[in-house]
């Protein structure tokens, strides 16, 4: 379960979490307003690239 979390869920969610955090820090707004105007294509692409990198690194990081 931990492997799935680290190699699939976390790499997909990381770009979104970073983006929302950046928006909250730079805008100073308490809510998640104006998230409809985000770079969603690039966030999804970055998440997928991180997942692919994690899956390709799996054979090198496994012991045995």
Secondary structure as GFF3:
##gff-version 3
##sequence-region A 1 64
A	DSSP	alpha_helix	2	4	.	.	.	ID=ss1
A	DSSP	pi_helix	5	9	.	.	.	ID=ss2
A	DSSP	alpha_helix	10	27	.	.	.	ID=ss3
A	DSSP	three_ten_helix	35	37	.	.	.	ID=ss4
A	DSSP	alpha_helix	40	61	.	.	.	ID=ss5
###
